[in-house]
Structures are given as structure tokens and as C-alpha cells.
Amino acid sequence: MLTSIRGLTAATLISGLALSAAPAFAEDTASAEVTPETVIITTDFSAEDLDKAVEAVEAEKVSYIGAESGFDFSANVGLVTEYRFRGVDLSGGDIAVQGGLDLSHSSGIYVGTWASTLDDDTVGFGDMELDIYGGYSTEFANGMSFDVGGIFYIYPDAGAGDFDYWELYSSVGFSVGPAGATVGIAYAPEQDSLGGDDNLYVYTDLSVGIPNTPVTLTGHLGYTDGFLTFTDDGDAFDWSIGAEATFGPATVGVAYIDAEGDYLPGDYKYTDSAIVGSITLSF
């Protein structure tokens, strides 16, 4: 009894070859009564072809099992010429390596993690950021989408003191043809890592795809009120305009990013304007 998909597939293919050869074998048997001869059956179907066919079936089986269970797993890895978080420079103007893992269910529930390299001398968060998040998202037939969840920001090698903090977020998205818009809010309650203060962030993202091209134009406007502005009055706006192009699993982008707030003379401006390039591979 065959107990594996590889064995079952191989048996099926071999049986098919045998059946296709049966008429020729019967004909040769009948003619053997008059003129005995040796019949050699040949085929262009090699062992390598058989292995490839079996591997394809097994891959389809894995995909089918994933679809049946309702789970979907994805991953991404990328490089940015500078890591900007809501307009704030967290990599000291240097290249940052980033990547993430996501697991979602057809019910809309998802969990994931994302990480990026930092510059310890810029804001004192250490050399690495690790985010862990989870939430619920859904899409409606009218082009509307909804997302709600929570995220925990972790800085494993930060200096002495509290740096890790958590935040709740929610957003609503709309799409019409190649154009889309998202309005969102993120709120971090009072925490020691935020200097005993809270932080509110509201934003809107816009995008429009250029027909018959892989290019999408993007725009962003955000407002921060609280500890995470790195300004003297706790208020700051950030904005960006950019473009990105997708080629299979790769997405290449460029954006102009800027932020504005109240700074004292001589302060290091974590939000100076910058042109940031990026490349991301998604799996």
C-alpha cells in the first residue's frame, strides 16, 4: 500500500505509461504467432521528469493544505538608505537592513514581527528595533478595508532605562480603481519609556497606480502629539511623496521625507529632510 504522495504520484504515472503501451504490446503479441520478434518500448519520459512531476504535485499539496487550513505565511527583507519612523531619523542617515514575518488567517486575524537596524548614537535606542504585533483586518466588497491591532516596540540592546513601549492602532482604507486612501490613528498610553507621557499619531496615506505600468505614486501626511516627536513642544508634522515599482517579488522605491516642529537652536534635528531609497523582496 502506498502511503506517501510521492509514491502515489509515481504509481499513477507509471500506470499511465503502462496503459499507453498496452495496445502496442497486444499487437506485437498477435504478430508473434507468425514472426517472433523482440519488442522494445521507449519513452522520452525520464526519471528526472518523473521527479519534477512529483515535486510539483507535492508543492500543490502543500498549497492546498494551507488553503484548507485558512493560514497564509509571508516574509519580507529589504534595505533602506535611511530608516525614518514617522519622519524621525533612527539610523543616523545610514543604510538600514529590515525584514519581517507574517502569519494571517482567513478569519482576518494576524500576527507578525518586524526588525530593523538602528544607529545607537542617534536617539539612544541601541542598534536594533524589534516589533511584535497582532490584530484583525478585513476587506469589504465596496473597496473599503478595516484594520485594528496592537504593537510592542522592543529595543533589545538599548542603554540603561526604559525604552520598550506598546501602542494600539486602527485604520480605515478606501480604494477606487488604481487609487487608494488610508486614514489611521495610533495611540501609546502613558508609560515610563515615554517619560511618563503618552503619544498620539494620526495620518493619511494616498496612492495611485499608473495604468499599464508597475509604478505607484504615494503620498503621506502625519501628525504626532506626545513624547515621540523629538521636538521641544511635543508636536510635529511629517510628510512624504514618492514612487515605487514592483517587479515580481521585488519592490523598488524612492521618497522625499520631511518633518517640522519646534526646535531649540543647536539641537540635533532628527527630522531633517531626506531622499530615501528602498528595495524589498517579498515571499
C-alpha positions, 0 to 999 in steps of 0.5 A: 500500500502506498502511503506517501504522495510521492509514491502515489504520484509515481504509481499513477504515472507509471500506470499511465505509461503502462496503459499507453503501451498496452495496445502496442504490446497486444499487437506485437503479441498477435504478430508473434504467432507468425514472426517472433520478434523482440519488442522494445518500448521507449519513452522520452519520459525520464526519471528526472521528469518523473521527479519534477512531476512529483515535486510539483504535485507535492508543492500543490499539496502543500498549497492546498493544505494551507488553503484548507487550513485558512493560514497564509505565511509571508516574509519580507527583507529589504534595505533602506538608505535611511530608516525614518519612523514617522519622519524621525531619523533612527539610523543616523542617515545610514543604510538600514537592513529590515525584514519581517514575518507574517502569519494571517488567517482567513478569519482576518486575524494576524500576527507578525514581527518586524526588525530593523537596524538602528544607529545607537548614537542617534536617539539612544535606542541601541542598534536594533528595533524589534516589533511584535504585533497582532490584530484583525483586518478585513476587506469589504466588497465596496473597496473599503478595508478595516484594520485594528491591532496592537504593537510592542516596540522592543529595543533589545540592546538599548542603554540603561532605562526604559525604552520598550513601549506598546501602542494600539492602532486602527485604520480605515482604507478606501480604494477606487480603481488604481487609487487608494486612501488610508486614514489611521490613528495610533495611540501609546498610553502613558508609560515610563519609556515615554517619560511618563507621557503618552503619544498620539499619531494620526495620518493619511496615506494616498496612492495611485497606480499608473495604468499599464505600468508597475509604478505607484505614486504615494503620498503621506501626511502625519501628525504626532502629539506626545513624547515621540516627536523629538521636538521641544513642544511635543508636536510635529508634522511629517510628510512624504511623496514618492514612487515605487515599482514592483517587479515580481517579488521585488519592490523598488522605491524612492521618497522625499521625507520631511518633518517640522516642529519646534526646535531649540537652536543647536539641537540635533534635528532628527527630522531633517529632510531626506531622499530615501531609497528602498528595495524589498523582496517579498515571499 
